[in-house]
Amino acid sequence: MADRSQKLSDFLSEAQETIDSLGRGLMRLDASRGRDADPDLLNGVFRAAHTLKGLSAMFGVERMTRLAHALEDVLDDLRMGRREMDRGALDLLLEAPEVFSAIIGEEAAGTAPTTTDAAARLGDRLRGGGQEAETAEGDPLDGVELGPEVRAVLTEYEEHRLRANLKKGAALFRVRVAFGLSDFDTQLAALNARLKRVGEVVSTLPSTDAADPQSIGFALLFASVEPVHSIVHEAGPDAAVDPVARRSGAAPTAGRAPSRAQGQKGEPSAAAVAETAPGEPGRRGVAAQAGEHTGEETVSLRSVSQAVRVDIRKLDKLMSVVGELVLVKSSLLSLAERLKSEGGDPVLTGELHRANRSLERKLDELQSGILEVRMVPLEQIFDKLARMVRKTARDLGKEIDFEVGGGDVELDKLIVEDLSDPLMHLIRNAIDHAIEPPAERVAAGKPEAGLVRLVAAQKGNHVEIVVEDDGAGIDEERVRDVAIERGVATADSVREMTRRDLLNLIFAPGFSTARSVTAVSGRGVGLDVVKNNIGNLSGIIDLSTGAGRGTRFVITLPITLAIIRALVASVSGRTYAIPLNSVLEILELRARDVRTLSTREVISLRGSTLPLVRLGRFFGHAPSPASDVLYVIVVGLAQERVGIAVDDLVTQQDIVVKPLGAQLAGVRGIAGATDLGNRKAVLVLDVGAIIEEVVAGEGLREAVG
């Protein structure tokens, strides 16, 4: 049973990675539609579909296998020129990643399949797209001097690419090079990358004409419409560039770079060509020649990849162990201090202190290493959102320019997964509500296509994600009317609200300014989900908008929740830890700075009124001795802000939060417990729960009574 579970986990992980790769490739193809598609990109998408077919067949997911097979057939037709890559074909192809994701979602949950019909329908539509055979107006390859020995080893795809290049007026060249056995693979890859800037490397054939026995020769079939001198420049001084002659007449004179490699002028020999495996030109011949020079008789079975997949739960367990080791280290330090205070051996005491410092350094390295393994780039969800934007815009009949930046910024894997829904809701609302119809935008002097921008940037131990649009902005009068109409707020309270408080009403449950419900939005659940999910991630969300200028949401998130940096504070003789990712600033106030507004204690902060909660009274502790000095920790979660009053600030340090157990799990305002190294449990505040109770008017009854 455990073996089956592990195989399922491996299948789901690899399948999801392949689906994500497939989706990214299809979006890049869509972006390049109308121009010649990059053959390498199209082949990469084809390979992803082929890989999915093999994975699903091996694991017995037949509905995925059949759909992947149909997708593979269509992609093969596109790359072979039998089918045109038009908008309809790409619309159809882009439906596949969503269906694949739904299938593996069912496999992960172990539920009865409900995607069988959808997969079958999409497969039928893919197969029903028809094929367009290449025109048979004479084979363009018959007009060039390739030689029968070369034609014999070209794959069907390579012949297609040669024909396609000839039809668009490209010239064919042979680029001959020789590289040393120790680095021929990297040198050849670098040459291909340079040549790709000015044309297409159609085929790479091995050559036995290299004079140096410690080198290996290659003849590259290369097609380009660029001037010869550009090709010579990119090929480099060690390459010979010759035109492939045309049967119908003399070819234009080709430039030739001076070559220090000898014996590169001849055609690839029949022996070298014969060693080339069909469909893989050059690979088998290269391996055979390398084996002759290195004495290798068998192909190495070592994996090229250095990556391993790790279940996030295993990393959580390791992080917990690190937390326990931190406590052990603190205990060792306490013992060393005790030994020193009792007049113990000073040499032994010094040794203990040095050992403790060394252990601390190693624990820091271990902790950093585990955190690094948990990190994944945000592009994992940005790519999926790009597909969602394309589909939503098409459904609503709008043109959207979707700009993405900062996809390489990394966050904890668990945070990235929980972030996808909030971002999806924000972007959908931007497309549906904020971006005006094309005609309305043109009349307002805006570009016909609306702009939606998604940008991430790392700011210290936090990541800032911005979602903004250039639409109509939020209608504040409409927000007032809807808030009163739906009972979210009274008419009197709305009149007294600041602009910021009024705008924050859009995060209230059931709130929506949409005048009609669509398949995209209007049910009043989107921004409520955003607020809750961001709050659950200890995040903060800010909103700004301007009439006719668009709306901007800024989400600030901690990089990880595995190990938390905490601010330790004391109140009424008790110590609490407050997660620093929720702390915005710390104030030192006088008692006279606190005032009462509508039975609540509040403070003023840069023109805004901030609710104040005295932590001792919140938990029902005995009142602290009277003091004129008040430390206020300003905390924020989602779009809310609250000041927490404490008696003293103790320190800052990393903590690992431990759950309280089932019996204490419901204690309000407490997220868990931690040990600061003195073997005494310290409670960790649940900032979100405290804010919710303060905003709702609960939890302060003792404070303002």
ABEGO torsion letter per residue (X at the ends): XAAAAAAAAAAAAAAAAAAAAAAAAAAAAAAABGBBBBAAAAAAAAAAAAAAAAAAAAAGBAAAAAAAAAAAAAAAAAAAGABBBBAAAAAAAAAAAAAAAAAAAAAAAGBBBAAAAAAAAAAAAAAAAEBBBBBBAEBAAAABBAEAAAAAABBAAAAAAAAAAAAAGBBBBBBBBBBBAAAAAAAAAAAAAAAAAAEBBABBBBBAABABAABBBBBBBBBBABBAAAAAAAAEAABBBBBBBBAAEBBBBBBBBBBABBGAABBBBAAAAAABBBGBBGAAAAAAAAAAAAGBABBBABBABABBBBBAAAAAAAAAAAAAAAAAAAAAAAAAAAAAAAGBBAAAAAAAAAAAAAAAAAAAAAAAAAAAAABBBAAAAAAAAAAAAAAAAAAAGBBBBBBBBGAABBBBAAAAAAAAAAAAAAAAAAAAAABBBAAAAAAAGBBABBBBBBBBBBBEABBBBBBBBABAEBBAAAAAAAAAAAGABBAAAAAABBAAAAAAAAABBGBBABABBBAABGAGAAAAAAAAAAAAAGBBBBBBBBBGAEBBBBBBBBABAABBBBBBBBBGGBBBBBBAAABABBBBBBAAABBBBGGBBBBBBGGBBBBBBBAAAAAGBBBBBBBABBBBBBBBBEABBBBBBBABBABBBBBBBBBAEAAAAABBGBAEBBBAGAGBBBBBBBAAAAAAAAAAGBGAAAAAX
